[in-house]
Every structure is written in structure tokens, then in C-alpha cells.
């Protein structure tokens, strides 16, 4: 899956702590990929089972750590631009005083989203993955140490915008939530089934745009139901607030 993205280049991964401390190097356990190189230097990467096995061990450690603290983690995934940060900003603002939300922001570069979430009142760690296309359990482990989330709180892990690679990596989360914006088209669940198959909750976002689009919400919902029969589907608009109460109920439930 990561054949050309360069995500094994762990040297470029940086983590910006909530205190704005110097970026720390984060070890990246993606290097167990087997790489081969052709004459043009293009890489072919075979993702071996041991890569995910190594990640799974670390993810389980994260899960145990979170469980012992009484903290729930949500792995929030989508393509770039589906509205993850915008929904989180509204969520943090609307649930202020009801729920402590900490955020791990995954992006290749910049702390733009971390700054937004900090302004929304959240404690945030930004992980910059350099050329990497997803977060892994080792990055999340280090971010959790910096976040130090209190008991009874929720940690939202905003993964790198990508409907492919993040699906493979267990981070130790309790829930997997996928955003699919109506602007992307209704065919994303069938085109990227691996991402949707493991989701507990699918948020169909930007529904305020529906009047301007040919998006078939019924078809999209039916497709998600076939791909992931256990997944709940909630249409939401972070702009108007439509559907957000159901999302908050989901987030607030123990
Ligand atoms: Mg974002």
C-alpha cells in the first residue's frame, strides 16, 4: 500500500508537544517493510505480516495504558479535506464543560490543525509524519505520554488524511470513526472498503452541501451497511450543526 509514498523514512517524523517544545524524533516502526529497488530507483514495497504484528503489539500496549487510565481513544480517519478538524473544533466548543477532549493531530507537515484545536480549548500533540501517510502505534504511544490525558476523558486521534494506509494500523483506539464528506462522492465506501470495514461509526460530513450536489445519501448508507454491517452511519454538518447532537451522544456514552 505504501509502495511509493516513502513512509518508511522515519527520519522525517516530528512530534510537537502541547508545550511547544522542540520537535522530538519519533521512532517509526514501519521500517519492517521489505523494499526492493529497480533500475530507476522506484520502490516496490511489500507489507509483510510482521510489520503489522509489531504494530499490533504496541497498539495493545496503548490500549492497555488507555484502559488503565479510564481514557477512550477514537481513531478519526478520512481523506484530506473531509472536515475532520472542523468537526472536532465544533465538537470541542459545544462539549466544553461536559467532556475533556485531547487531540493527537497527524499531518505530514505544519501545526495548523494543532493550533486550531488548541484555540478550541483542547490539549494537543501534533505529529508531523514527513513523507509518511499514516500514524502508527509507536507515534501514538509517544504522543499519549506528552498528552497525559485525565481519567474519564476522550483522546481523538486525527489520522493523516488518507483512505488507504491508516486502515491497516491499529493505534490502540477503542473506536474507529471514518468521515466521508458528501463533496467526495457517494462511491468512496465501495472504492475504499478496507477503511470502512473496520469503522464503528461513519460520519457523512458536509451535509449542508447536499442541495448543491448529486450525492446519493441512501446509496452511500446502503453501501456502508453492506461493507460494515455493524457500523453506525450519521450524517452531520459541522457548519450548521445538523446531526451533531447524535455524534455528541455517541462520543459521550461510556
Ligand atoms: Mg485536519
py3Dmol code that shows the C-alpha trace and the ligand (Angstrom):
import py3Dmol

protein = """\
ATOM      1  CA  UNK A   1       0.000   0.000   0.000  1.00  0.00           C
ATOM      2  CA  UNK A   2       2.872   2.345   0.740  1.00  0.00           C
ATOM      3  CA  UNK A   3       4.940   1.422  -2.287  1.00  0.00           C
ATOM      4  CA  UNK A   4       5.708   4.934  -3.475  1.00  0.00           C
ATOM      5  CA  UNK A   5       4.840   7.189  -0.565  1.00  0.00           C
ATOM      6  CA  UNK A   6       8.161   6.962   1.248  1.00  0.00           C
ATOM      7  CA  UNK A   7       6.502   6.362   4.577  1.00  0.00           C
ATOM      8  CA  UNK A   8       9.363   4.195   5.804  1.00  0.00           C
ATOM      9  CA  UNK A   9      11.510   7.312   6.032  1.00  0.00           C
ATOM     10  CA  UNK A  10      11.378   7.617   9.811  1.00  0.00           C
ATOM     11  CA  UNK A  11      13.975  10.395   9.887  1.00  0.00           C
ATOM     12  CA  UNK A  12      11.328  12.937   8.880  1.00  0.00           C
ATOM     13  CA  UNK A  13       8.862  12.230  11.665  1.00  0.00           C
ATOM     14  CA  UNK A  14       8.489  15.011  14.243  1.00  0.00           C
ATOM     15  CA  UNK A  15       6.278  15.411  17.255  1.00  0.00           C
ATOM     16  CA  UNK A  16       5.294  18.823  18.610  1.00  0.00           C
ATOM     17  CA  UNK A  17       4.314  18.665  22.249  1.00  0.00           C
ATOM     18  CA  UNK A  18       1.488  20.680  23.855  1.00  0.00           C
ATOM     19  CA  UNK A  19       4.099  22.909  25.456  1.00  0.00           C
ATOM     20  CA  UNK A  20       5.529  23.775  22.060  1.00  0.00           C
ATOM     21  CA  UNK A  21       8.764  22.023  22.921  1.00  0.00           C
ATOM     22  CA  UNK A  22      11.358  21.270  20.288  1.00  0.00           C
ATOM     23  CA  UNK A  23      10.142  18.588  17.944  1.00  0.00           C
ATOM     24  CA  UNK A  24      11.283  15.179  19.075  1.00  0.00           C
ATOM     25  CA  UNK A  25      12.277  12.385  16.776  1.00  0.00           C
ATOM     26  CA  UNK A  26       9.769   9.578  16.787  1.00  0.00           C
ATOM     27  CA  UNK A  27      10.821   6.065  16.007  1.00  0.00           C
ATOM     28  CA  UNK A  28       8.735   4.705  13.171  1.00  0.00           C
ATOM     29  CA  UNK A  29       8.099   1.011  13.135  1.00  0.00           C
ATOM     30  CA  UNK A  30       7.186   0.963   9.523  1.00  0.00           C
ATOM     31  CA  UNK A  31      10.726   0.049   8.589  1.00  0.00           C
ATOM     32  CA  UNK A  32       9.947  -3.618   8.602  1.00  0.00           C
ATOM     33  CA  UNK A  33       8.581  -3.207   5.124  1.00  0.00           C
ATOM     34  CA  UNK A  34      10.553  -5.164   2.638  1.00  0.00           C
ATOM     35  CA  UNK A  35      11.828  -2.861  -0.059  1.00  0.00           C
ATOM     36  CA  UNK A  36      13.268  -3.665  -3.406  1.00  0.00           C
ATOM     37  CA  UNK A  37      14.590  -1.177  -5.934  1.00  0.00           C
ATOM     38  CA  UNK A  38      14.519  -1.319  -9.695  1.00  0.00           C
ATOM     39  CA  UNK A  39      16.997   0.403 -12.013  1.00  0.00           C
ATOM     40  CA  UNK A  40      15.047   3.688 -11.985  1.00  0.00           C
ATOM     41  CA  UNK A  41      15.126   3.784  -8.209  1.00  0.00           C
ATOM     42  CA  UNK A  42      11.389   3.270  -7.904  1.00  0.00           C
ATOM     43  CA  UNK A  43      10.470   1.292  -4.870  1.00  0.00           C
ATOM     44  CA  UNK A  44       8.223  -1.644  -4.568  1.00  0.00           C
ATOM     45  CA  UNK A  45       7.170  -2.275  -1.027  1.00  0.00           C
ATOM     46  CA  UNK A  46       5.722  -5.487   0.239  1.00  0.00           C
ATOM     47  CA  UNK A  47       3.941  -5.029   3.544  1.00  0.00           C
ATOM     48  CA  UNK A  48       4.758  -8.146   5.492  1.00  0.00           C
ATOM     49  CA  UNK A  49       2.649  -9.576   8.251  1.00  0.00           C
ATOM     50  CA  UNK A  50       5.403  -8.928  10.770  1.00  0.00           C
ATOM     51  CA  UNK A  51       5.073  -5.170  10.246  1.00  0.00           C
ATOM     52  CA  UNK A  52       1.516  -5.190  11.419  1.00  0.00           C
ATOM     53  CA  UNK A  53       2.297  -7.779  14.090  1.00  0.00           C
ATOM     54  CA  UNK A  54       4.911  -5.410  15.550  1.00  0.00           C
ATOM     55  CA  UNK A  55       2.480  -2.509  15.352  1.00  0.00           C
ATOM     56  CA  UNK A  56      -0.270  -4.615  16.916  1.00  0.00           C
ATOM     57  CA  UNK A  57       1.900  -5.335  19.958  1.00  0.00           C
ATOM     58  CA  UNK A  58       2.484  -1.618  20.501  1.00  0.00           C
ATOM     59  CA  UNK A  59      -1.173  -0.857  19.839  1.00  0.00           C
ATOM     60  CA  UNK A  60      -2.224  -3.318  22.502  1.00  0.00           C
ATOM     61  CA  UNK A  61       0.162  -1.617  24.921  1.00  0.00           C
ATOM     62  CA  UNK A  62      -1.521   1.689  24.095  1.00  0.00           C
ATOM     63  CA  UNK A  63      -4.941   0.116  24.577  1.00  0.00           C
ATOM     64  CA  UNK A  64      -3.950  -1.313  27.967  1.00  0.00           C
ATOM     65  CA  UNK A  65      -2.479   2.039  29.028  1.00  0.00           C
ATOM     66  CA  UNK A  66      -5.623   3.919  27.995  1.00  0.00           C
ATOM     67  CA  UNK A  67      -7.906   1.389  29.639  1.00  0.00           C
ATOM     68  CA  UNK A  68      -5.954   1.535  32.905  1.00  0.00           C
ATOM     69  CA  UNK A  69      -6.396   5.332  32.880  1.00  0.00           C
ATOM     70  CA  UNK A  70     -10.075   5.213  32.031  1.00  0.00           C
ATOM     71  CA  UNK A  71      -9.492   7.101  28.779  1.00  0.00           C
ATOM     72  CA  UNK A  72     -11.271   6.314  25.490  1.00  0.00           C
ATOM     73  CA  UNK A  73      -9.430   6.872  22.232  1.00  0.00           C
ATOM     74  CA  UNK A  74     -11.132   7.447  18.890  1.00  0.00           C
ATOM     75  CA  UNK A  75      -9.169   6.995  15.678  1.00  0.00           C
ATOM     76  CA  UNK A  76     -10.677   9.570  13.308  1.00  0.00           C
ATOM     77  CA  UNK A  77      -9.888   8.863   9.674  1.00  0.00           C
ATOM     78  CA  UNK A  78     -10.861  10.257   6.278  1.00  0.00           C
ATOM     79  CA  UNK A  79      -9.461  11.561   3.045  1.00  0.00           C
ATOM     80  CA  UNK A  80      -7.836  15.014   3.243  1.00  0.00           C
ATOM     81  CA  UNK A  81     -10.397  17.808   3.388  1.00  0.00           C
ATOM     82  CA  UNK A  82     -13.370  15.759   4.599  1.00  0.00           C
ATOM     83  CA  UNK A  83     -13.746  18.076   7.572  1.00  0.00           C
ATOM     84  CA  UNK A  84     -12.172  16.190  10.476  1.00  0.00           C
ATOM     85  CA  UNK A  85     -10.660  19.243  12.139  1.00  0.00           C
ATOM     86  CA  UNK A  86     -13.696  21.439  11.519  1.00  0.00           C
ATOM     87  CA  UNK A  87     -15.987  18.875  13.129  1.00  0.00           C
ATOM     88  CA  UNK A  88     -13.571  18.485  16.043  1.00  0.00           C
ATOM     89  CA  UNK A  89     -13.423  22.251  16.578  1.00  0.00           C
ATOM     90  CA  UNK A  90     -17.206  22.456  16.804  1.00  0.00           C
ATOM     91  CA  UNK A  91     -17.324  19.347  18.998  1.00  0.00           C
ATOM     92  CA  UNK A  92     -14.753  20.690  21.462  1.00  0.00           C
ATOM     93  CA  UNK A  93     -16.547  24.022  21.657  1.00  0.00           C
ATOM     94  CA  UNK A  94     -20.034  22.543  22.059  1.00  0.00           C
ATOM     95  CA  UNK A  95     -18.950  19.941  24.624  1.00  0.00           C
ATOM     96  CA  UNK A  96     -16.807  22.307  26.701  1.00  0.00           C
ATOM     97  CA  UNK A  97     -17.588  21.622  30.350  1.00  0.00           C
ATOM     98  CA  UNK A  98     -19.121  18.229  29.549  1.00  0.00           C
ATOM     99  CA  UNK A  99     -16.194  16.269  28.166  1.00  0.00           C
ATOM    100  CA  UNK A 100     -12.416  16.736  28.214  1.00  0.00           C
ATOM    101  CA  UNK A 101     -11.145  16.094  24.698  1.00  0.00           C
ATOM    102  CA  UNK A 102      -7.441  15.799  23.945  1.00  0.00           C
ATOM    103  CA  UNK A 103      -6.249  15.553  20.377  1.00  0.00           C
ATOM    104  CA  UNK A 104      -3.379  13.896  18.549  1.00  0.00           C
ATOM    105  CA  UNK A 105      -3.069  15.588  15.179  1.00  0.00           C
ATOM    106  CA  UNK A 106      -1.453  13.676  12.327  1.00  0.00           C
ATOM    107  CA  UNK A 107      -0.299  15.632   9.290  1.00  0.00           C
ATOM    108  CA  UNK A 108       2.739  15.405   7.078  1.00  0.00           C
ATOM    109  CA  UNK A 109       3.727  18.996   7.833  1.00  0.00           C
ATOM    110  CA  UNK A 110       2.634  22.062   9.828  1.00  0.00           C
ATOM    111  CA  UNK A 111       0.927  22.537  13.173  1.00  0.00           C
ATOM    112  CA  UNK A 112      -2.082  24.280  11.584  1.00  0.00           C
ATOM    113  CA  UNK A 113      -4.628  21.790  12.923  1.00  0.00           C
ATOM    114  CA  UNK A 114      -2.987  21.654  16.356  1.00  0.00           C
ATOM    115  CA  UNK A 115      -3.261  25.445  16.546  1.00  0.00           C
ATOM    116  CA  UNK A 116      -6.953  25.280  15.634  1.00  0.00           C
ATOM    117  CA  UNK A 117      -7.696  22.643  18.258  1.00  0.00           C
ATOM    118  CA  UNK A 118      -5.694  24.499  20.891  1.00  0.00           C
ATOM    119  CA  UNK A 119      -7.782  27.595  20.193  1.00  0.00           C
ATOM    120  CA  UNK A 120     -10.864  25.383  20.657  1.00  0.00           C
ATOM    121  CA  UNK A 121      -9.638  24.603  24.152  1.00  0.00           C
ATOM    122  CA  UNK A 122      -8.018  21.205  23.672  1.00  0.00           C
ATOM    123  CA  UNK A 123      -4.684  19.888  24.808  1.00  0.00           C
ATOM    124  CA  UNK A 124      -2.967  18.830  21.586  1.00  0.00           C
ATOM    125  CA  UNK A 125       0.062  16.952  20.309  1.00  0.00           C
ATOM    126  CA  UNK A 126       0.872  17.425  16.637  1.00  0.00           C
ATOM    127  CA  UNK A 127       2.684  14.568  14.925  1.00  0.00           C
ATOM    128  CA  UNK A 128       4.297  15.519  11.625  1.00  0.00           C
ATOM    129  CA  UNK A 129       4.951  12.366   9.653  1.00  0.00           C
ATOM    130  CA  UNK A 130       7.185  13.903   6.964  1.00  0.00           C
ATOM    131  CA  UNK A 131       6.658  11.702   3.946  1.00  0.00           C
ATOM    132  CA  UNK A 132       4.631   9.191   5.966  1.00  0.00           C
ATOM    133  CA  UNK A 133       0.993   8.636   5.097  1.00  0.00           C
ATOM    134  CA  UNK A 134      -0.459   7.421   8.405  1.00  0.00           C
ATOM    135  CA  UNK A 135       0.045   7.329  12.154  1.00  0.00           C
ATOM    136  CA  UNK A 136       1.274   4.153  13.794  1.00  0.00           C
ATOM    137  CA  UNK A 137       1.096   2.816  17.336  1.00  0.00           C
ATOM    138  CA  UNK A 138       4.628   3.957  18.226  1.00  0.00           C
ATOM    139  CA  UNK A 139       3.842   7.572  17.311  1.00  0.00           C
ATOM    140  CA  UNK A 140       0.622   7.457  19.285  1.00  0.00           C
ATOM    141  CA  UNK A 141       2.404   5.947  22.285  1.00  0.00           C
ATOM    142  CA  UNK A 142       4.824   8.861  22.426  1.00  0.00           C
ATOM    143  CA  UNK A 143       2.060  11.392  21.854  1.00  0.00           C
ATOM    144  CA  UNK A 144      -0.006   9.903  24.684  1.00  0.00           C
ATOM    145  CA  UNK A 145       2.900  10.316  27.089  1.00  0.00           C
ATOM    146  CA  UNK A 146       3.004  14.037  26.238  1.00  0.00           C
ATOM    147  CA  UNK A 147      -0.765  14.466  26.352  1.00  0.00           C
ATOM    148  CA  UNK A 148      -1.168  12.821  29.746  1.00  0.00           C
ATOM    149  CA  UNK A 149      -4.976  12.614  29.337  1.00  0.00           C
ATOM    150  CA  UNK A 150      -7.065  12.600  32.531  1.00  0.00           C
ATOM    151  CA  UNK A 151      -9.420   9.797  33.578  1.00  0.00           C
ATOM    152  CA  UNK A 152     -12.852   9.996  32.007  1.00  0.00           C
ATOM    153  CA  UNK A 153     -11.581  11.959  29.019  1.00  0.00           C
ATOM    154  CA  UNK A 154     -11.530  11.181  25.313  1.00  0.00           C
ATOM    155  CA  UNK A 155      -8.472  11.282  23.079  1.00  0.00           C
ATOM    156  CA  UNK A 156      -9.288  11.872  19.437  1.00  0.00           C
ATOM    157  CA  UNK A 157      -6.530  10.765  17.116  1.00  0.00           C
ATOM    158  CA  UNK A 158      -6.966  12.727  13.899  1.00  0.00           C
ATOM    159  CA  UNK A 159      -5.110  10.492  11.495  1.00  0.00           C
ATOM    160  CA  UNK A 160      -3.275  11.667   8.389  1.00  0.00           C
ATOM    161  CA  UNK A 161      -5.818  12.364   5.645  1.00  0.00           C
ATOM    162  CA  UNK A 162      -5.765   9.160   3.615  1.00  0.00           C
ATOM    163  CA  UNK A 163      -8.384   6.492   2.936  1.00  0.00           C
ATOM    164  CA  UNK A 164      -5.827   3.736   2.399  1.00  0.00           C
ATOM    165  CA  UNK A 165      -2.884   3.164   4.745  1.00  0.00           C
ATOM    166  CA  UNK A 166      -4.384   4.314   8.094  1.00  0.00           C
ATOM    167  CA  UNK A 167      -6.885   1.451   7.879  1.00  0.00           C
ATOM    168  CA  UNK A 168      -4.069  -1.051   8.362  1.00  0.00           C
ATOM    169  CA  UNK A 169      -2.619   0.350  11.554  1.00  0.00           C
ATOM    170  CA  UNK A 170      -4.192  -0.340  14.915  1.00  0.00           C
ATOM    171  CA  UNK A 171      -3.276   2.548  17.216  1.00  0.00           C
ATOM    172  CA  UNK A 172      -4.786   1.133  20.397  1.00  0.00           C
ATOM    173  CA  UNK A 173      -8.025   3.038  19.905  1.00  0.00           C
ATOM    174  CA  UNK A 174     -11.356   1.961  21.360  1.00  0.00           C
ATOM    175  CA  UNK A 175     -13.267   3.153  18.303  1.00  0.00           C
ATOM    176  CA  UNK A 176     -12.666   3.772  14.643  1.00  0.00           C
ATOM    177  CA  UNK A 177     -14.610   6.618  13.095  1.00  0.00           C
ATOM    178  CA  UNK A 178     -14.485   7.431   9.404  1.00  0.00           C
ATOM    179  CA  UNK A 179     -15.622  10.710   7.892  1.00  0.00           C
ATOM    180  CA  UNK A 180     -16.856  10.654   4.320  1.00  0.00           C
ATOM    181  CA  UNK A 181     -17.828  14.072   3.027  1.00  0.00           C
ATOM    182  CA  UNK A 182     -20.639  14.435   0.516  1.00  0.00           C
ATOM    183  CA  UNK A 183     -18.258  16.510  -1.614  1.00  0.00           C
ATOM    184  CA  UNK A 184     -16.153  13.406  -2.262  1.00  0.00           C
ATOM    185  CA  UNK A 185     -18.917  11.437  -3.940  1.00  0.00           C
ATOM    186  CA  UNK A 186     -21.015   8.543  -2.685  1.00  0.00           C
ATOM    187  CA  UNK A 187     -18.741   5.882  -4.132  1.00  0.00           C
ATOM    188  CA  UNK A 188     -15.921   6.135  -1.586  1.00  0.00           C
ATOM    189  CA  UNK A 189     -17.085   3.269   0.652  1.00  0.00           C
ATOM    190  CA  UNK A 190     -17.095   0.814  -2.263  1.00  0.00           C
ATOM    191  CA  UNK A 191     -13.821   2.142  -3.642  1.00  0.00           C
ATOM    192  CA  UNK A 192     -12.005   2.064  -0.285  1.00  0.00           C
ATOM    193  CA  UNK A 193     -13.747  -0.775   1.562  1.00  0.00           C
ATOM    194  CA  UNK A 194     -10.845  -1.571   3.901  1.00  0.00           C
ATOM    195  CA  UNK A 195     -11.184   1.811   5.543  1.00  0.00           C
ATOM    196  CA  UNK A 196     -14.923   1.461   6.062  1.00  0.00           C
ATOM    197  CA  UNK A 197     -14.904  -2.231   7.009  1.00  0.00           C
ATOM    198  CA  UNK A 198     -13.292  -1.607  10.389  1.00  0.00           C
ATOM    199  CA  UNK A 199     -15.308   1.506  11.288  1.00  0.00           C
ATOM    200  CA  UNK A 200     -17.655   1.582  14.281  1.00  0.00           C
ATOM    201  CA  UNK A 201     -19.097   4.858  13.100  1.00  0.00           C
ATOM    202  CA  UNK A 202     -19.217   6.575   9.722  1.00  0.00           C
ATOM    203  CA  UNK A 203     -19.934  10.297   9.750  1.00  0.00           C
ATOM    204  CA  UNK A 204     -21.219  11.529   6.400  1.00  0.00           C
ATOM    205  CA  UNK A 205     -19.980  15.094   6.654  1.00  0.00           C
ATOM    206  CA  UNK A 206     -20.714  18.462   4.997  1.00  0.00           C
ATOM    207  CA  UNK A 207     -24.399  17.602   4.541  1.00  0.00           C
ATOM    208  CA  UNK A 208     -25.112  21.337   4.223  1.00  0.00           C
ATOM    209  CA  UNK A 209     -23.704  20.949   0.687  1.00  0.00           C
ATOM    210  CA  UNK A 210     -26.250  18.278  -0.330  1.00  0.00           C
ATOM    211  CA  UNK A 211     -28.553  20.732  -2.161  1.00  0.00           C
ATOM    212  CA  UNK A 212     -25.674  21.570  -4.490  1.00  0.00           C
ATOM    213  CA  UNK A 213     -24.559  18.003  -5.207  1.00  0.00           C
ATOM    214  CA  UNK A 214     -25.850  14.779  -6.740  1.00  0.00           C
ATOM    215  CA  UNK A 215     -24.693  12.815  -3.705  1.00  0.00           C
ATOM    216  CA  UNK A 216     -26.993   9.816  -3.097  1.00  0.00           C
ATOM    217  CA  UNK A 217     -27.110   9.505   0.691  1.00  0.00           C
ATOM    218  CA  UNK A 218     -29.299   6.390   0.522  1.00  0.00           C
ATOM    219  CA  UNK A 219     -26.870   4.616  -1.767  1.00  0.00           C
ATOM    220  CA  UNK A 220     -23.893   5.596   0.373  1.00  0.00           C
ATOM    221  CA  UNK A 221     -25.611   4.403   3.553  1.00  0.00           C
ATOM    222  CA  UNK A 222     -26.621   1.120   1.923  1.00  0.00           C
ATOM    223  CA  UNK A 223     -23.080   0.541   0.658  1.00  0.00           C
ATOM    224  CA  UNK A 224     -21.630   1.163   4.121  1.00  0.00           C
ATOM    225  CA  UNK A 225     -24.200  -1.251   5.562  1.00  0.00           C
ATOM    226  CA  UNK A 226     -23.011  -3.967   3.185  1.00  0.00           C
ATOM    227  CA  UNK A 227     -19.303  -3.309   3.763  1.00  0.00           C
ATOM    228  CA  UNK A 228     -19.511  -2.839   7.524  1.00  0.00           C
ATOM    229  CA  UNK A 229     -22.837  -4.191   8.829  1.00  0.00           C
ATOM    230  CA  UNK A 230     -22.040  -3.146  12.396  1.00  0.00           C
ATOM    231  CA  UNK A 231     -21.187   0.457  11.609  1.00  0.00           C
ATOM    232  CA  UNK A 232     -23.493   3.270  12.617  1.00  0.00           C
ATOM    233  CA  UNK A 233     -23.967   5.950   9.953  1.00  0.00           C
ATOM    234  CA  UNK A 234     -24.592   9.548  10.992  1.00  0.00           C
ATOM    235  CA  UNK A 235     -24.981  12.446   8.538  1.00  0.00           C
ATOM    236  CA  UNK A 236     -23.522  15.632  10.033  1.00  0.00           C
ATOM    237  CA  UNK A 237     -22.776  19.226   9.155  1.00  0.00           C
ATOM    238  CA  UNK A 238     -20.173  20.962  11.269  1.00  0.00           C
ATOM    239  CA  UNK A 239     -21.234  24.217   9.627  1.00  0.00           C
ATOM    240  CA  UNK A 240     -24.941  24.134  10.537  1.00  0.00           C
ATOM    241  CA  UNK A 241     -24.766  21.689  13.441  1.00  0.00           C
ATOM    242  CA  UNK A 242     -27.256  19.313  11.817  1.00  0.00           C
ATOM    243  CA  UNK A 243     -26.740  15.802  13.161  1.00  0.00           C
ATOM    244  CA  UNK A 244     -24.079  16.898  15.628  1.00  0.00           C
ATOM    245  CA  UNK A 245     -26.149  16.059  18.715  1.00  0.00           C
ATOM    246  CA  UNK A 246     -26.206  12.392  17.714  1.00  0.00           C
ATOM    247  CA  UNK A 247     -22.446  12.497  17.230  1.00  0.00           C
ATOM    248  CA  UNK A 248     -22.045  14.093  20.670  1.00  0.00           C
ATOM    249  CA  UNK A 249     -24.289  11.421  22.218  1.00  0.00           C
ATOM    250  CA  UNK A 250     -22.096   8.763  20.637  1.00  0.00           C
ATOM    251  CA  UNK A 251     -18.957  10.458  21.935  1.00  0.00           C
ATOM    252  CA  UNK A 252     -20.349  10.982  25.436  1.00  0.00           C
ATOM    253  CA  UNK A 253     -21.602   7.471  26.005  1.00  0.00           C
ATOM    254  CA  UNK A 254     -19.446   5.496  28.411  1.00  0.00           C
TER     255      UNK A 254
END
"""
ligand_1 = """\
1
MG
Mg -7.265 18.129 9.813
"""
view = py3Dmol.view(width=600, height=400)
view.addModel(protein, "pdb")
view.setStyle({"model": 0}, {"cartoon": {"style": "trace"}})
view.addModel(ligand_1, "xyz")
view.setStyle({"model": 1}, {"stick": {}})
view.zoomTo()
view.show()
